[in-house]
Amino acid sequence: MQNVLTVAGSDSLAGGGIQADLKTFEELDVFGLSVLTSIVNVTQTQFNQHNLSADLVTEQLKSVLTTISIDFIKTGLLGNSANLYATVEQLSDYRTKLVIDPVLSFKEANTTTNRDYVTSLKERLLPLGFLTTPNLAEACILSGVTSISSTTDVQQAAQKIQALGCPNVVIKCGSRFPGDTAYNYLLTESDAYWFDTPKLAVTTTDGAGCTFSAAITALLARDYSLVDAVQLATRFVYLGIQAGVPISSQLGSVWQGAYRQKEAHS
């Protein structure tokens, strides 16, 4: 069995974050290891983020990377620049491929616009990556494109992000994109691909981005091609949203077990 590491934050509601990553890894038959960077507590009115120290992040990374062979690594919410620097330092010489979920934008809170953090992400972390998976808001921040409202905008943003040093980019257009279809756009070094699903009029979308990048990471570790991994991850998330767990009229979490259940009955 392949070993896959997630470096990410904790989500108290367990739809996203490190909880979503580990659940997704298990559902897709890889063994998940974890390094915690922050603790995020969400209520219907508050979004509270508490970052761990960079020393503690470093200690966790050394524990994992010096003890067990890792087949693929995913980064999610790193929390702050100090934790990003610590992660880069530990991963720079580690030869396993890296999937970067930039996590600059949350459904429950404002978009992160800390200039130092964004600059470090673009200049230090992205060049280490094999793939990055921004949503529309994150794609705007990373690419410098003011707004993304057409397929041409998506393509241009992906090209600008790719130019930062990460060879493969998949932009999650999601519910913010116009129309009745949810698109994922994958740009590789040699080609480009669109993946689509119908938009779902539900609130059970918390954790969709984390789950998507975690699913791709698990599938790549199992030797799926990048295109096949993105295609299957798209379906995995769609089913997870469709069968999600409502929390309130505004909140609801993706259920990572939906793909397994659907496949068992098909």
N, C-alpha and C positions, 0 to 999 in steps of 0.2 A: 504494500500500500504506500502511496506517495504521501510525503509530509509537506504540509503547506502552512506557512506562517502569516498571520495577520498582525499588523502594527496599527492599532486603532483605539478609539475611545469607547467607553461603556455607555449604552443607552438604557436608562432605567425602565423604559417601556418595552425594550427587547425586540422592537421591530427592526431597528438598524444597529449600527455600531458593531462592536466585537461580538455581541450576541448573534446578530444576523450572520456575520461571517462564519462563526463556528457552526451554527445550525446548517448553513448552506454547504459548508465543507462536508459535514456528516451526510447530508442528503445526497451528495454527489460522490460519495465513496472515497474521500481522502481524509487523512488524519490531520486535524487542525491544531496548531499551536498558536499562542497568543502573547503579544506584548501590549500592555495597557498604557495609554498615553494620557487619558483624561477620563473624568466621570461627568456625564451629562444627565441632568435630572429635568424631566419635562412634565409640566402640568398643563391644564387647559389655558392658564394665564401666564405661565413663566417658563423660561428656558435658561437654566443655570448650568454653566460649564466650569468645572474645577480641574485644572491641569496638574498632572503629576510633575515632579521635578525631572530635569534632564538627566541627573545622576541615576535616578531610579529607572528611567527608560533605558539608559545605557546598560545598567546592571541586568535588566531583563533580556535585552538583546544579546549580551555576552553569554548569558545562561543558555539561551536557545541555540545560538549559532556555534557555540563551542561544544555542545553536547550531542546534537543530533543533525543528521544531514537533511537539508531542506531542499525540496524540489522546486518550489515556487514561493514567492513572497508577494503579499499585497499590503500597501499602505492605505490607510483611511484618514480619519481625523487625527492629526498630530498635535493640535492644540495651540502651539506657539512656536516662535522661531527657535528657541532653545531646544525644544524637542525635535524639531526638524533637523537642526544641526547635528544633534546626537544620533539621529537615525541615519543621516547621510554618512556620518563618520564611520558607523558600524557596517553599513552596507556597501560602501565604496569599493572595497576589495573582495566582497563576497560575490561569487560568480553566478549565483542563481538569478534567473530573470525576475523582473519586478513589474507588477501591475500597480499603477498609481491612481487611486481615486482622490482627486484633489480636495474634496470636501471644503469648499469655500462658501457654500450656500445650503441653508437648511429650510425645510418647509415651515418649521416652527419658530424661526428666528431670522434676524437680518443677515444679509450676506457679509462675509468677512472681507474687509477692504484694507486691512493692515498692510501698508506699503512694504515694509521690511519682510513680512512673512510671504507675501505674494512674490516679491522679487527673489527671495531665497528659493521658493518653490520652483520658479521658472529657471533660475540659473544653476541651482545646485541639485535639486531632486529630479526634475524632469529628464535631464540628460542621463540619469542612471536607469530610466525606465525602458521597458519593452513596450508597454501600452499605458495610455492614460485615458480615463473615462469621465470627462467633465459633463455636467448637465449644461443646459443653455446659459444660465447665469454665470457659471464657472467658465464656460467657453468664452463668454464676453470678456471676463476679467483677464484670462490668460492670453487671449488673442488681441485684445485692444479694440475689437469690433464693438461698436456702440450698442447695436441691437441685432438680434438674429430672428428674422421673421419670414425667411424664404429659404428654399433649398440652396440657392446660390450663396446666401449668407452663411449657411451651415458649412458648405464646402470651403469657402474662403477662411472661415474661422479655424477649421481643422487644419488647413494648410499652414496657417500662421503658428498654430500650436506645434505642429510637426517640426517646424523650422527651429523651435526652441531646443530640439535635440532628442525628443522621444519619437522613435520611428513609426509608431502606430498610434492612432487616435480614434476613439469612438465617442461621438457626441450624442448624449441622450436628450432628444428633443422633448419628449414627455408631454405633459398636459399644457405647458406654456406655448407650445407651437400651434399656429393656426390650423383649423380643420378638425376632422373627426378621426384622424389617424395619428397614432403615436409612432414616431420614427426613431431608429438608432442609425447613425451614419458612421461607417467605419472607413477610415483612410489608412492604407498601408503604404509601404514604400513603392509598391508596383501597381496598385489598383484601388478601387473604391467600391463600397457596397452599401445598399440601403436595406434595412430590415424594418418591417412594419407590423403593427397589431392595431386592432380597433381600440379607440379610447374607451375607457370604462368610467361611467358616471358614479364613482364611489369615492369614499374618503380613506380607504384602506391602502394608502400608498407610502406610509412612513417606512423607511428602510429599503425602498425599491432600489435606490442607487447603490447602497452598500451590498445588497443582495446580488445585484447585477454584476458588479466588479468581483465579488467573491465567487460567483458561479463561473465567470470567465477564468479566474485564477485556478480554481479546482479542475476545470476541464483542460486547460493548458497543461497542468501538471500531469494529467492522464494522457497526454500526447494527442489531444484533439488539435486540428489545425485552428488557426486564429479565427478564420471565417466561420467554421463549424462551431467553435466555442461561443462566439458572439451570437450566432443564430439560436443555439440551444439556450444560452443565458437569457435571451430575449423572451423565449417561450416560458422559461422557468419563472421569470419575474411576472409576466402577464398572468400566469395561473396563480401565482402567489398573491397578486393584487385582487384578482377575481374572487379568490377564496379567503380574503384577508379577515383580520380580526377587528371588528369595530370597537372603539373605545369610547367615543362620544360622537356628537353630530359633526365635530370638526376633525377628530383624530381617529386613526385606525392604522393597524400594522399589517404589513405583508406577512403571509404565512408560508414559510419556506417548505412545509411538507406537502403543499398542493401538487407539485409536479410528481412526486412519488405516488400519491394517491391516484392521480389521473392516469399515470402509466400502468398502475396495478389493475385498473378497471378497463383498460383499453384493449 
